[in-house]
Amino acid sequence: MSKTKSAGTTGLGRDSQPKYLGVKLFDGQKVKPGMIIVRQRGTKFIAGKNVKKGADDTLYALKEGTVKFQTKKKTLFNKNKRLVKVVNVE
């Protein structure tokens, strides 16, 4: 008897659905309250003025305006500094 199934099946056929992460609205684009700006895993982008971070680290707008991206130097708890990307709505 054969130990494997006949042709047509494979053990490697499992795959997860795409998560569609990334920047959804870019610098200078208009935004309304509740619109998603960035979908991310972890905090690659940090919420700035008029931007809130959701439970899955998604950044969304609190007020109507335009999206602005900027980089800042942030001091960490161990006194090290690093560049962070901040998202604002103005």
N, C-alpha and C positions, 0 to 999 in steps of 0.2 A: 504494500500500500504506500501511497505517496504521503509525505509528511507536510507538504505545502498545498495550498488551494490551486485550482486550475487557473489558467490565464484570465485576466480581466480584473483581478483585485491586486491591490498593493498595500503594503504596510506604511507607506509614506504619504498617504493622501490627506492628511490632516493639515489644515492651515487656518490661521485666525483672520478675522475681518480687518481691513485697514481702519485706522483710528482718525485719519484726516487731521493731524496736528499741524501747528504752524501759525504764522501771522495771517490773520484774515482781513484786517484793515491796515493799510500802510500810512506812512507819514503824510499829513495834509488832507487825508480823506475825512469827509463829514461823518459824524456818528450821532446816533440817537440813544437815549437811555436804554440799557439792557442789551445793546448790541455787543456781540463777542468780538474782541480785538485780537487776542492771542489764545490758542489752545495749546497747552504744554503739559509735559510731565516734569515735575520739579519746578523750580523757580529760575528759569533761564532769563525771563523778563520779570521786573519788579513793578508792582502797582504804584503809580504816582498820584498826582492830583486828579480827582474826579474819576478814579479807576478803582475797582474793587476786585479782590481775588476770590474765586469760588472754591468749593471743596476739592475739586480735582485740579486746582491751580490754574484754572481758566481765568483770564483777565477780561472784564467787561466794563462798559461805560456806565457812569452814574448820572451824567448830565449830557445835554446836547452840546456839540462843539466840533472841533477838529482834533485829530490824533497827532500827537507829537512824541517822537522817540528821542532820547538823549542818553549819553553815558555819563556816569558819575563815579567818583572814587568813594567807596564805602569802607569804613573802618569796622573790622570784625571784632568779636569779643576777645580774641587773643592779640589784639593790637595790630594785626596784619591788615593791609589794605588791598582791595581788589577793585577792578572796574566792573560796574554793573550796568545793565541796560534798563532804563526806566521808561515806562509808558505813561504819558499824561494826556488829558483831554482839556483843551482850552477853548 
